[in-house]
Amino acid sequence: MESAPMQRNDLSQSLTAFDRNSTIVAVVELSLESWLMSGLVPGVKRQPLKKQPADPERLLALLERWRQEAIKAGHAVKRIVVAFEAGRDGFWLARWLRSHDIEAYVIHASSIAMPREHRRAKTDRLDTEVLMRAFLGWLRGEARHCRMAAIPTLAQEDAKRPSREHQSLVTERTRLVNRMKATLVWLGLPRVNIKLRKAAEHLAALRTPEGEPLPPNTLAGAAPRPRAVRHDPRPNQGDRTGAAATPQGGTRARNPSDDPDAGQDLGGRHRDGGHAGA
């Protein structure tokens, strides 16, 4: 049975021939204050391990020093490859290294096979050893060692920002709504529609089934939030509460049917006595 042909965009294995005698291989364990670099240098028996401040210029200088060591050992370096795990730092370092003629790759952390013992020692040094083994297997073209992430341009990353901000706002809105609903259920007011625009103004007038007003601490905690809940989190959208634009570029008066909250009170009932959705 023939194996499936390898796709050109397959990032699970390298498509470039790997020559160990002319390639410097380096992996970097990134952290906020310092970086730990581990390398394989042609002609050098030891495996260099260097910890230094989180500075790309220092990283570039270290790679150049390793290049000079390889040259002194009689090996012409034709290729320098660097890899690190995807994480908080994003892709800026990979783009920076590529701009300086260094092959940079970002490894999907979840694609690296890890020991499954109940307890496993975890240090930066051991992490670099795991990264190096996975990266070397990937460079040799062997499958299932690790998988690389596609490195986007800065413009491509920026284009994703509105969607990510939108999702963050939607998540926050859902959390606030659920919290306020739970508080009102605790007070015996399960039918209150907290999403209405004027919910904050009507909370003070609400009464519990015992005829008591909302407790002051509960009211103070819930009152400011409906405005955040009603905020439209979608990116690049105008103010939905303002005047609607006409096709000719002017404005038209708002129609009560434009507002889904029009004609409803805080309990979700229409002011004419019916119930919303009836």
N, C-alpha and C positions, 0 to 999 in steps of 0.2 A: 504494500500500500504506500503510495507516494505521499510525502509530507506536503502540507500546504505551503505554497510559495511565501517567502518573507516579504512583507510590505515595506515600502520605502519609508513610511512614517512609523514603522514599528519601533518603539522606544524600549522594548524589553531586551534588546541585544544590539551590539555595535555592528555597523556595516563597514567599518574601516579596519583594514588589516593592522594587527598589533605587533610591533617589533619591540621586544623587551630591551634590546641593546641600544636603541636610539630614542627611547621614550622615558621621560620623567613622569612618574605617577604620584599624585599627591591627593590626600583627602584632608578635609578640614572639619573639625568639631567646633561649631560656632556657639558662642555665648555672648552675653551682653558686654562683659568687660575684657574678655580674652578669647583667643582662638588657639586651638591645639592642632598643629599641622604634623602629619605623618607622611613620609615619602619613600619611594623606591627610586634610587638613583643608579643609572647604569655604571658599572665598574666600582661601585661602593658596596662593600659587604654589609656594613651596618645599615639598619633601617632608621633614618633620621626621624627624631621626634622633637618638635620644638613648640613651646608655649610662649606666646607673645601677645602684646596688646591688640585689641580688635582694630586693626588698621590695614586697609588694603595695600597701602604703599609698602608697609613692612612685609606683607605676604609676597608682594611682587619681588622685593629685594631678596627674600629667602629663596624663592624659586630661581632667581638669577645666580645666587650663591651655589645652589645645588647644580645648576648648569655648568658653572666653572669647575666644580669638583668632578663632574662627569668628563669634561674635556681634559682635565689633568690626568684622569684615569685612562685616556685614550679612546673615549667614546664621543662621537659627534651626535649631539642632541638635535633631532629633527622635529620633535613633538613634545609638548608639555600638556598634560591633561590633569585637571583638578575637578574634584567632586565634593559635594557636601549635601546633607539632608535638607529637604524642604522643611520650612518652619516659619517662625515669626519674621525672620529677616527677609523673606520674599526672594526676589530674583535680581535685586540690584547688583549684588556682588558678581553674579554670573555675567550680567551684561557688561559690567566694568572690566572683568577679566578678558572677555571676548574682545573688547575694544583695545586691549593691549596684546592681542595675538596669542592669548592663552585659551586652549579648549576648556570650557567650563561646563559642568553638568550638574543638575540638581536631581537628587535621588528621592523617589517617593519612599518615605520612612516605612510605610506599611508594606512595601514590597520586599523588604529584607527579611529573610527567614531568621528567627531567633530561637535559641534554646528554650525548651518548655519546662525546665526544672522549676520546682516550686519556689526556690530561692536562687537568685542569680546575681552575682556581683555586677555592679554597674558603676564604671568610672569612665572618664573621658578617654583614658588610654585604651581600655577595652573596647569602647565604642569605635575608636579609630581603627582598631584591628578588624572589627566586624565590617566596617565600611570598606576597608581596603580589600578584604577577601571578596566582598560582593562586587566591588568596582572592577577588580581584576578579572573576575569571571565574565562580567558584562563586556569588558574590553576585548576579551578573547572570543566573543561572539556566542558564548554559551547562554542558553535560555534559562529562565527562572532563577537567576541570581538576584536581580533587582530590576527596577523599571525607572526610567528617567522621566522627569516632568518636562513638558514643552515650555521653553523659556519665552514668555511674551515680551513684546516691546513695552516701553513705558506708556505709549498711547493706547495699546490694547488693554493694559491694566487699568488705565484711567477710564476707559469706556465701560468697564465692569463696575466702577465705583457707585454709580447711581442705583443699580440693582441691588448691590450689597447694602447700601444705606437704606433703601426701601425695605428690604427684608428685616433689617435691624429694627426699624421703626414699627413695622407690623408686629414683630415679636414683642416689643415693649408695649405696644397698645393692647395686645391680647392679654399680656400679664396684668396690666392695670385694670382692664375690664373685669377679668376673672377675680381679681382681689376685691374690687368694689362690690361685685355681685355677691361674693361670699359674705362680705360684711353686712350687706342689706338682708340677705337670707337669715343671717344670725339675728337680725333685729325683727324678723317676721315680715319682711317686705320683699318677697321673691319676685313680684311682678314689675318692679320698677325698671324702666328702660334707661339705663345709665348712659346710653350712647347719644341721647338727644342733645342738641346744641345748648338748650337752656336748662339742662339737668342741674348744673351748679346753682342756678338761681332758684330752683324749686326745692332743692334738698332741705333748706331751712324750714320750709312749710310742711314737710312730711311729718306724719305722726305714726308711731308704732301702733300695733293692735291694742295696746293698753291706753292709747291716747296721749302718750308721752312724745315730746320732740326728740329728734336724734340727739344722743349724748354729745356733749361739746367736743370731746377729743375725737370721736368718730367723725363728726361733721367737719372738724378742722382737717382731718386726714383725707377725707373724700372730696371735699368741696373744690380744691384747686385742680383735681385731676381730670374731670370731664373735658376740659378744654384740650388737654393733651390727647385724650381719647378721640375727640372729634377732629383733630388735626389730620388732614389728608396726607398720608405718608408717601404717596406716589411721586416720583421725581419728575421734574420738568412740567409740572402742572400748575396752572394759575390758581388764584384764590377762588374756590368753588362757592364761597359765600358772597362773592362780589357780583357785579353786574355781568350778565352773559353777553358775549360778543356776537354781533350779527355778521352775516356773510360780507356786508359792505364795510366792516371794520368799526361800525358804531356800536352802541349799546342799546339793549332793550330792557324794558321793565321786567322784573322777575315775576314769574307766574307761580302761584302757590303749588302747582303740580310739579315744579322743578325741585322742590324741597321734600324729600321723603319724610321729614319730620313735621311738615306743615299739617295742622289740624289734629296733632296728637298731644296728649298730656304726658306727664312723666310716667304714668302707669301703662302707657302704650295704647290708651283708648282714644278714639276720636272725640273731639269736643262736642259733636252732635249726639253723643251718647253711645255710638257704636264702638266696636273694638277693631283695632287695626288688623287688616287682613280678612275681616269678616265679609 
